[in-house]
Amino acid sequence: MILVDKAVTVAPNYTTINANNNQYANLVPPQVVDQIVIDIPAYADLKQQKLDSTIAPGTQTVAFNSSQNPLNNSQDWANKFPAPGTASNPRVVRVTGGGLNIPDNINISNYVITVDNGDINFKGSSHTFNTSC
């Protein structure tokens, strides 16, 4: 029984062996195709293209050091994290000093948040997203 028709590939200049009781002896190998070169853009380039298309020219970036300003609850978020922008001009925040912990019940609207080194962790639930990148 053959599970996948023509699923066997061989190297160029292959030879065949025909042994007794070899159920695969009469397989027709698929065509060997030339190597294809695929251009995969760097992550940094893709990220910069997205940021350039989202952020208006001249928009200032606010730095936020997460290790110096831990966010444990919504009050910490309101007191320490930069205020949001508007739908047409979102606040751009660059997080340094580690990852960003987003407490429970936070409205994350009108932000563009980048994290230099670390993760974005959503603590709890009830987060609201709108016009954020």
C-alpha positions in Angstrom: 0.0 0.0 0.0 1.4 3.4 -0.9 0.3 6.2 1.4 1.2 9.2 -0.7 1.5 8.9 -4.5 5.0 9.9 -5.8 6.1 11.0 -2.3 9.7 9.7 -2.8 12.4 11.9 -4.1 15.8 11.0 -5.2 19.1 12.8 -5.9 20.1 13.6 -9.5 21.8 10.6 -11.3 20.0 8.1 -9.2 20.0 4.4 -9.9 17.4 1.8 -9.2 17.6 -1.5 -7.4 15.1 -4.2 -8.2 15.0 -6.7 -5.3 12.7 -9.7 -4.9 9.6 -8.9 -2.8 10.4 -5.1 -2.8 7.0 -3.5 -2.8 8.6 -0.2 -3.7 10.7 -1.4 -6.6 8.4 0.0 -9.3 7.9 3.5 -7.8 8.2 6.3 -10.3 10.3 9.0 -8.6 9.1 12.6 -8.9 10.9 15.0 -11.1 14.0 16.5 -9.5 13.7 20.3 -9.9 16.4 22.9 -9.8 17.1 24.6 -6.5 14.9 27.7 -6.0 16.4 30.7 -4.2 13.9 32.5 -2.0 14.6 36.0 -0.7 13.4 36.2 2.9 13.5 39.8 4.3 15.1 40.3 7.6 12.8 40.7 10.6 14.2 44.1 11.4 13.4 45.3 7.9 9.8 44.0 8.1 9.3 45.6 11.5 10.7 48.9 10.3 8.4 48.9 7.3 5.4 48.3 9.5 6.4 51.0 11.9 7.0 53.5 9.1 3.6 52.8 7.7 1.9 53.2 11.1 3.7 56.1 12.7 3.4 59.6 11.3 6.7 61.3 10.4 8.1 63.4 13.2 6.2 61.5 15.9 8.4 61.3 19.1 9.0 58.0 20.8 8.6 57.9 24.6 11.1 55.6 26.4 9.7 53.4 29.2 12.1 51.4 31.4 10.1 48.5 32.7 12.8 47.4 35.2 12.6 50.8 36.9 8.8 51.1 36.6 7.2 47.8 37.4 3.5 47.6 36.5 1.7 45.4 39.0 -1.8 46.7 38.7 -4.0 49.2 36.8 -3.0 52.0 39.2 0.7 51.5 38.3 -0.2 51.5 34.6 -2.1 54.8 35.0 0.6 56.4 37.1 3.8 55.1 35.3 3.0 54.1 31.7 2.8 56.9 29.1 -0.8 58.0 28.3 -2.2 56.8 25.0 -2.3 58.9 21.9 -5.2 59.3 19.5 -6.5 57.1 16.7 -4.9 59.3 14.1 -1.7 59.9 16.2 -1.0 56.9 18.5 1.5 57.2 21.3 4.8 55.5 20.4 6.4 53.8 23.4 9.8 52.0 23.3 10.1 49.6 26.3 13.7 49.1 27.6 15.0 47.3 30.6 13.2 44.0 29.9 9.7 42.8 29.0 6.4 44.6 29.5 3.9 43.3 32.0 0.4 44.6 31.2 -1.9 44.3 34.3 -5.5 43.2 34.4 -8.3 45.5 33.1 -6.1 47.7 30.9 -7.3 49.5 27.8 -4.5 49.4 25.3 -5.8 51.8 22.7 -3.9 54.2 20.4 -0.4 52.8 21.2 2.5 51.6 19.1 4.6 49.6 21.6 8.0 48.1 20.9 10.0 46.0 23.3 13.8 46.1 22.9 14.5 42.9 24.8 11.8 40.7 26.3 8.2 39.8 26.0 4.8 41.4 26.4 3.0 39.6 29.1 -0.7 40.0 29.7 -1.5 39.5 33.4 -5.1 38.6 34.2 -7.8 39.2 31.7 -10.2 42.0 30.5 -7.7 43.8 28.3 -9.2 46.0 25.6 -7.4 46.6 22.3 -8.1 49.2 19.8 -5.8 50.9 17.2 -2.7 49.4 18.8 0.3 48.0 17.0 
